[in-house]
Amino acid sequence: MNVITIMNDTFRRDHVGAYGLEAPWANPGTGHGRIHTPNLDDLARQSVRFDRFYAGSYPTIPTRYDLWTGRFGFPTRPWQPLEREDLTLAEILNSAGHPTMLIHDTPGLTAAGYNFQRGFMGWERVRGQHGDSWRTDPGQLWLPCAPHKHKNHLGVRAYLRNVLDRRHEAEWMAGKSILESMDWLERNAAHQDFYLYIDMWDPHEPFDAPPADQARYESPDFDGDWLIYPAYGRGTYMTDDERAHVRASYAALCTYTDRWLGHLFEKLDALGLADDTLVIWLTDHGHGLGDHDLQGKPGSQLGRLYDQNVRCPMFIRHPGGLGAGSSRGEVCQHVDIFATVLDAFGMEPPGGIDGESLLPLITGESAWSRVTAFSGRFPPGLLTSGVIGGADHDGFVGREDLPEPLTVSNANWQLIASPRGHVSELYDLENDPNQLRNVVDEHPEEARRLQHQLLDFLEAHHAPPELAQAFEDQPTANPTTSPPLIAGPDAVLYAFKDANGKTIAVENEAQAIEFAHGSPGASDVRRVRLRDLRPEGRNAHVGAHGQYYWPEDLLLS
């Protein structure tokens, strides 16, 4: 049997039609409430659908560590390269004689020093994705929005240069990666028991889909800035129309990606491989699109991982049709894929891993032991090893030495445990699936029980004491401290108002001037203190550590 794992980064569960979930906003394009993903829906009918599949180490590169090694990385490792002693799935398969291939466009996997290609017999990086230093060709670049609205406006410019001569939808990134994958399948179909891992960044930002897909979700009257890589944090720097546009662009990229996945599945059928290939389709995490007043993947105290961030879609299609069309409600995580792939090849996993094979859930042969999922991101500032940080590859925003909230999830409850002195959240998932009502102070025993499970998990996985100690206090909704994010209420900032009357304030005067000059209709830059912005409330946006905050996020009441 062959195994193909297909990773589509940042694919929200409520954007896959097979889950039967309405998108949490109106669709001004066609008006239909669900996202159009007919090929994934068809795959789901042929697969086992997993309903409680949770991210562990968050986001992109930390998730790949969990997949590559079968171990949870986030208790001890930030966004970083593979280390010499890490034993990878590809190394095990390769040593057993299985042909192995990595095809990816996701930034970071094979960047200098990262070595996630290690162990694969072959690998191919599909060029042109965001963060790829590829094209230098001269030409007139489309500048889609004011620079302060993009997470990294210089990175966006580099991406736009990479796609400057793009004409047809096969030249968008998912199309390029799937064409490369189909070519490999044609050349290698004669191999027995191969492992192909395909890693696509779509529908991650840049939210840049072909026009026909954009039209399915976009309001025909939209005439605002095109935010293809919206800045993280508090998203109210956007107008309501711009936020609707961002959501439409993300949905369009999901639909585009689905169409090209359909081409890949057709190729498997055409080559006669579908009946002898286990297919695993999954994502690494979701994305904030205004839910809980958050945009993107914020960090620090804004880095709260709700279901929209960590509850992921996953389908496993068995070539024998086992479990086709069924769903499983057991809690599972990315570390379980490692053991699942080895099990598919009839191999035992090495000792000391955290995952277990999902195949018994597909065949109905045994019970499942995992009942609780743990999700989080290690603060790289707790280490001083000098490893390459996630900020180099989109992986981290927020203050790097401040532990972020960690999430504990089971079938009924989700605790978002914040470090000492900050607001924690507890949600009754059965009665409040959209997580609108924090009941942490109404159910202190349940919060404490989940917190103890988190502390036991961190101890078992050798988390440094300064990380575990930050979560020892009783979870509560009553804050007692404010982190020193930008030196307190008297911190000096440089602010301007954009053409929509939104106040943007940053610590660097030159950056403020650059942002204001790039925003038609903006006011002059003025010098203010953080406390001066409090009266503006949520119309004021403080840019610090790569994301936007409201003044209330940085000032105690």
C-alpha positions as CSV (number, residue, x, y, z in Angstrom):
1,M,0.0,0.0,0.0
2,N,1.1,3.6,-0.8
3,V,0.5,6.5,1.5
4,I,0.0,10.1,0.5
5,T,-0.3,12.9,3.1
6,I,-1.7,16.2,1.8
7,M,-1.3,19.3,4.0
8,N,-3.2,22.5,3.2
9,D,-2.1,25.1,5.6
10,T,-4.6,27.3,7.5
11,F,-7.8,25.5,6.3
12,R,-10.6,26.4,8.7
13,R,-13.0,23.5,9.6
14,D,-16.1,25.7,8.9
15,H,-14.7,26.2,5.3
16,V,-15.0,22.5,4.4
17,G,-18.6,21.7,3.3
18,A,-18.4,18.1,4.5
19,Y,-18.5,19.3,8.1
20,G,-21.9,20.9,7.5
21,L,-21.0,24.2,9.2
22,E,-22.3,27.5,8.0
23,A,-19.5,30.1,7.5
24,P,-19.8,32.6,10.4
25,W,-20.6,35.6,8.2
26,A,-22.8,36.5,5.2
27,N,-21.7,35.8,1.7
28,P,-22.4,38.9,-0.4
29,G,-21.4,37.1,-3.6
30,T,-23.7,34.1,-4.3
31,G,-25.3,34.4,-0.9
32,H,-24.8,30.7,-0.1
33,G,-23.9,30.1,3.5
34,R,-21.4,27.3,3.0
35,I,-18.1,27.4,1.3
36,H,-17.9,25.6,-2.0
37,T,-15.6,22.6,-1.6
38,P,-17.1,19.8,-3.7
39,N,-13.9,17.8,-4.1
40,L,-13.1,17.7,-0.4
41,D,-16.8,16.9,0.2
42,D,-16.5,13.9,-2.2
43,L,-13.3,12.8,-0.5
44,A,-15.1,12.9,2.8
45,R,-17.8,10.5,1.5
46,Q,-15.0,8.1,0.7
47,S,-13.2,8.6,3.9
48,V,-13.4,8.6,7.7
49,R,-14.0,12.2,8.8
50,F,-12.4,13.2,12.1
51,D,-14.5,15.6,14.1
52,R,-12.1,16.3,17.1
53,F,-8.7,16.6,15.4
54,Y,-6.7,19.3,17.2
55,A,-3.5,21.1,16.6
56,G,-0.8,20.5,19.1
57,S,2.3,22.6,18.4
58,Y,1.2,25.8,16.7
59,P,1.6,27.1,14.0
60,T,3.3,26.0,10.7
61,I,6.8,24.7,11.5
62,P,6.0,23.5,15.0
63,T,3.1,21.5,13.6
64,R,5.5,19.9,11.0
65,Y,7.8,18.9,13.9
66,D,4.9,17.0,15.5
67,L,4.1,15.3,12.2
68,W,7.8,14.5,11.4
69,T,8.6,13.1,14.8
70,G,5.4,11.9,16.5
71,R,6.3,14.1,19.5
72,F,4.8,17.3,20.9
73,G,7.3,20.1,20.4
74,F,5.6,23.1,22.0
75,P,6.4,22.3,25.6
76,T,10.2,22.7,24.9
77,R,10.7,24.0,21.3
78,P,9.9,27.2,19.6
79,W,9.6,27.6,15.8
80,Q,13.0,26.2,14.8
81,P,14.9,23.8,12.5
82,L,15.1,20.1,13.0
83,E,17.9,19.1,15.4
84,R,20.5,16.5,14.6
85,E,19.0,14.0,17.1
86,D,15.4,14.3,15.8
87,L,14.4,11.0,14.2
88,T,12.0,11.7,11.4
89,L,9.3,9.6,9.8
90,A,11.0,9.9,6.4
91,E,14.3,8.6,7.8
92,I,12.5,5.5,9.2
93,L,10.6,4.8,6.0
94,N,13.7,5.4,3.8
95,S,15.8,3.0,5.9
96,A,13.1,0.4,5.4
97,G,13.3,0.7,1.6
98,H,10.1,2.8,1.0
99,P,10.5,5.5,-1.7
100,T,9.8,8.8,-0.1
101,M,9.1,12.2,-1.7
102,L,8.5,15.7,-0.3
103,I,6.8,18.3,-2.6
104,H,6.1,21.7,-1.0
105,D,5.6,25.4,-1.5
106,T,5.3,26.1,2.2
107,P,8.0,28.6,3.4
108,G,10.5,27.4,5.9
109,L,10.5,23.6,5.4
110,T,13.6,23.6,3.3
111,A,14.9,27.1,4.1
112,A,18.5,27.5,5.0
113,G,19.2,25.4,8.0
114,Y,15.7,24.0,8.6
115,N,16.3,20.6,7.1
116,F,12.7,19.3,7.0
117,Q,13.7,17.5,3.8
118,R,16.0,15.2,5.8
119,G,15.4,11.6,5.2
120,F,13.3,12.0,2.0
121,M,14.7,10.2,-1.0
122,G,13.8,13.2,-3.0
123,W,12.3,16.6,-2.5
124,E,11.0,19.5,-4.6
125,R,10.3,23.1,-3.5
126,V,7.7,24.8,-5.8
127,R,8.9,28.4,-6.1
128,G,7.0,31.7,-5.7
129,Q,5.1,31.5,-2.5
130,H,5.2,34.4,0.0
131,G,8.5,34.6,1.8
132,D,10.4,33.0,-1.2
133,S,13.3,35.1,-2.4
134,W,12.8,34.1,-6.0
135,R,12.1,36.7,-8.6
136,T,14.0,40.0,-9.2
137,D,12.4,40.9,-12.5
138,P,11.6,44.6,-13.0
139,G,8.0,45.6,-13.6
140,Q,5.1,47.6,-12.3
141,L,3.8,46.1,-9.0
142,W,0.2,46.3,-8.0
143,L,0.1,47.9,-4.5
144,P,-3.2,46.6,-3.1
145,C,-3.6,48.6,0.1
146,A,-2.1,51.1,2.6
147,P,1.1,49.6,4.1
148,H,-0.1,49.7,7.7
149,K,-2.9,47.2,6.9
150,H,-0.5,44.4,5.8
151,K,1.3,42.2,8.3
152,N,4.6,42.6,6.3
153,H,4.1,45.0,3.4
154,L,7.7,44.4,2.2
155,G,7.1,40.7,2.1
156,V,3.8,41.3,0.2
157,R,5.8,43.3,-2.4
158,A,8.2,40.4,-2.8
159,Y,5.3,38.0,-3.3
160,L,3.7,40.3,-5.9
161,R,7.0,40.3,-7.8
162,N,7.1,36.5,-7.7
163,V,3.7,36.4,-9.4
164,L,4.1,39.4,-11.7
165,D,3.8,37.4,-15.0
166,R,1.1,35.0,-13.7
167,R,-1.8,34.6,-16.3
168,H,-3.7,31.4,-15.8
169,E,-5.0,29.7,-12.7
170,A,-2.5,26.8,-13.0
171,E,0.1,29.5,-12.1
172,W,-1.4,30.2,-8.7
173,M,0.5,28.3,-6.0
174,A,-1.8,25.4,-5.2
175,G,-2.1,24.7,-9.0
176,K,1.7,24.7,-9.3
177,S,2.2,22.4,-6.4
178,I,-0.4,19.9,-7.5
179,L,0.9,19.9,-11.1
180,E,4.3,19.1,-9.7
181,S,2.7,16.3,-7.6
182,M,0.8,14.9,-10.5
183,D,4.0,14.8,-12.6
184,W,5.8,12.9,-9.8
185,L,3.0,10.4,-9.6
186,E,3.1,9.8,-13.4
187,R,6.9,9.2,-13.2
188,N,6.8,7.1,-10.1
189,A,3.5,5.1,-10.3
190,A,5.5,1.9,-10.7
191,H,7.0,2.2,-7.3
192,Q,5.6,-0.1,-4.6
193,D,4.7,1.2,-1.1
194,F,5.8,4.8,-1.6
195,Y,5.2,7.7,0.7
196,L,4.4,11.1,-0.8
197,Y,4.1,14.1,1.4
198,I,2.6,17.2,-0.3
199,D,2.6,20.5,1.7
200,M,0.8,23.5,0.3
201,W,0.6,26.9,2.0
202,D,-2.8,27.7,0.4
203,P,-5.2,28.8,1.7
204,H,-2.8,30.6,4.1
205,E,-2.1,34.2,3.3
206,P,-1.6,35.9,0.9
207,F,-5.3,35.6,0.3
208,D,-4.9,35.9,-3.4
209,A,-7.3,33.7,-5.5
210,P,-8.2,33.7,-9.2
211,P,-10.8,36.3,-10.1
212,A,-13.6,33.8,-10.8
213,D,-13.3,32.3,-7.3
214,Q,-13.1,35.8,-5.8
215,A,-16.4,36.7,-7.5
216,R,-18.2,33.8,-5.8
217,Y,-17.8,35.5,-2.4
218,E,-17.0,39.1,-3.0
219,S,-19.5,41.9,-2.9
220,P,-19.8,43.3,-6.5
221,D,-19.9,46.8,-4.9
222,F,-16.6,46.4,-2.9
223,D,-14.3,49.4,-3.6
224,G,-11.8,49.4,-0.7
225,D,-8.2,48.3,-0.1
226,W,-7.3,44.7,-1.1
227,L,-5.8,43.2,2.0
228,I,-4.1,40.0,0.9
229,Y,-2.0,39.7,4.0
230,P,-3.9,41.5,6.8
231,A,-2.0,42.6,9.9
232,Y,-2.5,40.4,12.9
233,G,-4.1,41.3,16.2
234,R,-7.1,43.5,16.6
235,G,-8.7,43.7,13.2
236,T,-10.7,46.9,13.6
237,Y,-8.1,48.8,11.7
238,M,-10.1,47.5,8.7
239,T,-13.5,48.9,7.7
240,D,-16.5,46.5,7.8
241,D,-16.3,46.3,4.0
242,E,-12.6,45.5,4.1
243,R,-13.2,42.8,6.7
244,A,-15.9,41.2,4.5
245,H,-13.4,41.4,1.6
246,V,-10.8,39.6,3.6
247,R,-13.2,36.8,4.4
248,A,-14.3,36.6,0.8
249,S,-10.7,36.3,-0.3
250,Y,-9.9,33.6,2.1
251,A,-13.1,31.6,1.1
252,A,-12.1,32.1,-2.6
253,L,-8.7,30.6,-1.9
254,C,-10.3,27.6,-0.2
255,T,-12.5,27.0,-3.2
256,Y,-9.6,27.4,-5.6
257,T,-7.5,25.0,-3.6
258,D,-10.4,22.5,-3.5
259,R,-10.6,22.5,-7.3
260,W,-7.0,21.6,-7.7
261,L,-7.2,18.9,-5.1
262,G,-9.9,17.4,-7.3
263,H,-7.4,17.3,-10.2
264,L,-5.0,15.4,-7.9
265,F,-7.6,12.9,-6.9
266,E,-8.6,12.4,-10.5
267,K,-4.9,11.7,-11.4
268,L,-4.8,9.0,-8.7
269,D,-7.8,7.3,-10.3
270,A,-6.4,7.7,-13.8
271,L,-3.1,6.1,-12.8
272,G,-4.8,3.2,-11.0
273,L,-3.3,4.2,-7.7
274,A,-6.5,5.1,-5.8
275,D,-7.3,1.5,-5.0
276,D,-3.8,0.9,-3.4
277,T,-3.2,4.2,-1.7
278,L,-4.1,5.5,1.8
279,V,-4.8,9.2,1.5
280,I,-4.6,11.5,4.5
281,W,-5.9,15.1,4.0
282,L,-5.5,17.6,6.8
283,T,-4.5,21.1,7.9
284,D,-2.3,22.4,10.6
285,H,-4.5,25.0,12.2
286,G,-7.3,27.5,11.4
287,H,-7.2,31.3,11.3
288,G,-8.9,34.3,13.0
289,L,-11.1,36.2,10.6
290,G,-12.6,38.6,13.2
291,D,-13.9,35.9,15.5
292,H,-13.3,37.0,19.1
293,D,-12.2,40.4,17.7
294,L,-8.9,38.8,16.5
295,Q,-7.3,38.7,13.0
296,G,-4.8,36.1,11.9
297,K,-2.6,34.3,14.4
298,P,-1.8,36.9,17.1
299,G,0.7,36.3,19.9
300,S,1.3,37.2,23.5
301,Q,-1.9,37.7,25.5
302,L,-3.8,38.0,22.2
303,G,-2.6,34.5,21.2
304,R,-5.6,32.7,22.6
305,L,-6.2,29.5,20.7
306,Y,-10.0,29.0,20.2
307,D,-11.7,26.2,18.3
308,Q,-11.4,28.2,15.1
309,N,-7.6,28.1,15.5
310,V,-7.0,24.6,16.7
311,R,-9.9,22.3,15.8
312,C,-8.9,21.1,12.4
313,P,-10.5,19.2,9.5
314,M,-9.0,15.8,8.6
315,F,-10.1,12.9,6.3
316,I,-8.4,9.5,5.9
317,R,-9.4,7.5,2.9
318,H,-8.5,3.8,3.1
319,P,-8.0,2.0,-0.2
320,G,-10.2,-0.8,0.9
321,G,-13.1,1.6,1.5
322,L,-13.0,0.9,5.3
323,G,-15.1,3.4,7.2
324,A,-16.1,5.3,4.1
325,G,-18.6,8.0,4.9
326,S,-18.3,7.6,8.7
327,S,-17.1,10.1,11.3
328,R,-15.2,9.6,14.5
329,G,-15.5,11.8,17.6
330,E,-12.3,10.7,19.4
331,V,-9.8,13.4,20.3
332,C,-6.7,13.1,18.1
333,Q,-3.7,15.3,17.2
334,H,-1.0,15.7,14.6
335,V,1.4,13.5,16.6
336,D,-0.9,10.6,15.7
337,I,-0.1,10.8,12.0
338,F,3.4,9.6,12.5
339,A,2.3,6.2,14.0
340,T,-0.6,6.0,11.5
341,V,1.7,6.1,8.5
342,L,4.0,3.5,10.0
343,D,1.1,1.3,10.8
344,A,-0.1,1.6,7.2
345,F,3.2,0.1,6.1
346,G,3.1,-2.6,8.8
347,M,5.8,-1.0,10.9
348,E,6.1,-0.5,14.6
349,P,6.8,3.1,15.8
350,P,9.9,3.8,17.8
351,G,9.6,4.1,21.6
352,G,9.0,7.3,23.3
353,I,6.7,9.0,20.8
354,D,3.5,10.7,21.8
355,G,1.2,9.6,19.0
356,E,-0.7,6.4,18.3
357,S,-2.1,5.0,15.1
358,L,-5.5,6.1,13.9
359,L,-6.0,3.0,11.7
360,P,-7.8,1.0,14.5
361,L,-10.4,3.8,14.6
362,I,-10.9,3.3,10.8
363,T,-11.2,-0.5,11.1
364,G,-13.0,-0.5,14.4
365,E,-10.5,-2.9,15.9
366,S,-9.8,-1.2,19.3
367,A,-10.6,1.6,21.7
368,W,-8.9,5.0,21.7
369,S,-6.9,6.3,24.7
370,R,-6.6,10.0,24.0
371,V,-9.4,12.1,25.5
372,T,-7.7,15.5,25.9
373,A,-5.9,17.7,23.4
374,F,-3.2,20.2,24.3
375,S,-2.4,23.0,22.0
376,G,0.1,25.9,22.3
377,R,3.1,27.8,21.1
378,F,6.5,27.9,22.9
379,P,7.7,31.4,23.7
380,P,11.1,31.5,21.9
381,G,12.5,34.1,24.3
382,L,12.7,31.5,27.0
383,L,15.6,29.9,25.1
384,T,18.9,31.5,24.5
385,S,20.3,29.0,22.0
386,G,20.2,31.5,19.1
387,V,18.0,29.3,16.9
388,I,16.3,30.9,13.9
389,G,13.0,32.3,15.2
390,G,9.5,32.1,13.7
391,A,9.5,35.8,13.1
392,D,11.8,35.0,10.2
393,H,9.2,32.9,8.5
394,D,5.8,34.3,9.6
395,G,5.7,32.1,12.7
396,F,5.6,34.5,15.6
397,V,4.2,37.9,16.6
398,G,3.9,39.4,20.1
399,R,6.5,39.6,22.8
400,E,8.8,36.5,22.6
401,D,9.6,36.2,26.3
402,L,5.9,36.2,27.5
403,P,4.3,32.8,27.7
404,E,1.1,32.7,25.7
405,P,-2.2,31.1,26.7
406,L,-2.3,27.3,26.2
407,T,-5.5,25.5,25.3
408,V,-6.9,22.2,26.8
409,S,-9.8,20.6,24.9
410,N,-11.9,17.6,25.3
411,A,-15.3,16.5,24.0
412,N,-17.2,18.9,26.3
413,W,-14.9,21.7,27.5
414,Q,-12.2,24.0,26.3
415,L,-9.9,25.8,28.7
416,I,-7.8,28.7,27.4
417,A,-5.3,28.9,30.2
418,S,-3.5,32.3,30.5
419,P,-0.3,32.8,32.4
420,R,-0.4,34.2,35.9
421,G,-2.4,37.4,36.3
422,H,-4.2,37.3,32.9
423,V,-7.7,36.4,31.9
424,S,-8.4,32.7,31.3
425,E,-11.4,31.4,29.5
426,L,-13.5,28.3,29.8
427,Y,-16.2,27.2,27.3
428,D,-18.9,24.6,27.4
429,L,-18.5,23.3,23.9
430,E,-21.8,21.3,24.0
431,N,-24.0,24.3,24.8
432,D,-21.8,27.1,23.5
433,P,-20.0,25.8,20.4
434,N,-19.2,29.3,19.1
435,Q,-17.5,30.1,22.4
436,L,-19.4,33.3,23.2
437,R,-19.7,33.0,27.0
438,N,-16.7,32.6,29.3
439,V,-17.8,30.5,32.3
440,V,-14.4,30.1,33.9
441,D,-15.6,31.7,37.2
442,E,-18.9,29.8,37.1
443,H,-17.2,26.4,36.9
444,P,-13.9,26.8,38.9
445,E,-13.7,23.0,39.6
446,E,-13.8,22.2,35.9
447,A,-11.2,24.9,35.1
448,R,-9.0,23.6,37.9
449,R,-9.3,20.0,36.7
450,L,-8.3,20.9,33.1
451,Q,-5.5,23.1,34.4
452,H,-4.1,20.2,36.4
453,Q,-4.1,18.1,33.3
454,L,-2.2,20.8,31.5
455,L,0.4,21.0,34.3
456,D,0.8,17.2,34.3
457,F,1.2,17.3,30.5
458,L,3.9,20.0,30.7
459,E,5.8,18.1,33.4
460,A,5.6,14.8,31.4
461,H,7.0,16.6,28.4
462,H,9.8,18.3,30.3
463,A,8.7,21.9,29.9
464,P,11.1,24.4,31.5
465,P,10.0,25.4,35.0
466,E,9.5,29.0,34.1
467,L,6.9,27.9,31.5
468,A,5.0,25.6,33.8
469,Q,5.1,27.9,36.8
470,A,3.3,30.6,34.7
471,F,0.1,28.4,34.7
472,E,0.0,27.4,38.4
473,D,-2.6,29.9,39.6
474,Q,-6.3,29.2,39.6
475,P,-7.7,30.2,36.1
476,T,-9.9,33.3,36.4
477,A,-11.6,35.9,34.3
478,N,-10.3,38.7,36.6
479,P,-6.9,40.2,35.5
480,T,-4.4,41.4,38.0
481,T,-1.5,42.4,35.9
482,S,-0.7,44.0,32.5
483,P,2.4,42.8,30.6
484,P,5.2,45.4,30.0
485,L,4.6,45.3,26.3
486,I,5.7,48.8,25.4
487,A,7.0,50.3,28.7
488,G,3.7,51.3,30.3
489,P,1.1,54.0,30.0
490,D,3.6,56.8,29.4
491,A,5.2,55.0,26.4
492,V,5.8,57.4,23.6
493,L,4.1,56.6,20.3
494,Y,3.7,58.2,16.9
495,A,0.2,58.2,15.6
496,F,-1.9,59.3,12.6
497,K,-5.5,58.9,11.4
498,D,-6.1,57.2,8.2
499,A,-8.8,58.2,5.6
500,N,-11.4,56.2,7.5
501,G,-10.7,57.9,10.8
502,K,-8.9,54.9,12.3
503,T,-6.0,55.9,14.6
504,I,-2.7,54.0,14.0
505,A,0.1,54.3,16.5
506,V,3.5,52.7,16.4
507,E,6.7,53.1,18.5
508,N,9.0,54.1,15.6
509,E,8.5,57.6,14.1
510,A,10.0,56.7,10.7
511,Q,7.6,53.8,10.4
512,A,4.7,56.0,11.3
513,I,5.7,58.5,8.6
514,E,6.1,55.7,6.1
515,F,2.7,54.3,6.9
516,A,1.0,57.7,6.8
517,H,2.6,58.6,3.4
518,G,1.4,55.3,2.0
519,S,-2.2,55.9,3.2
520,P,-4.0,58.4,0.9
521,G,-5.9,60.9,3.0
522,A,-4.1,60.2,6.2
523,S,-3.3,63.0,8.7
524,D,0.1,64.2,9.8
525,V,2.0,62.1,12.3
526,R,1.8,63.3,15.9
527,R,3.6,62.3,19.1
528,V,1.4,60.8,21.8
529,R,1.5,58.7,24.9
530,L,-0.2,55.4,25.3
531,R,-2.6,56.7,28.0
532,D,-3.7,59.5,25.6
533,L,-5.2,56.9,23.3
534,R,-7.5,55.4,25.9
535,P,-10.4,57.8,25.2
536,E,-10.4,56.7,21.5
537,G,-11.2,53.1,22.7
538,R,-11.3,50.5,19.9
539,N,-10.9,53.1,17.2
540,A,-7.2,53.3,18.3
541,H,-4.7,50.6,17.2
542,V,-1.3,50.3,18.7
543,G,1.2,48.4,16.5
544,A,3.8,46.6,18.7
545,H,5.7,43.4,18.3
546,G,4.2,42.7,14.9
547,Q,0.5,43.1,15.7
548,Y,-2.2,45.6,16.6
549,Y,-3.6,46.1,20.1
550,W,-6.4,48.2,21.5
551,P,-5.3,50.6,24.3
552,E,-7.4,48.5,26.7
553,D,-5.2,45.5,25.9
554,L,-2.2,47.4,27.2
555,L,-3.6,49.4,30.1
556,L,-5.2,48.1,33.3
557,S,-8.6,49.5,34.0
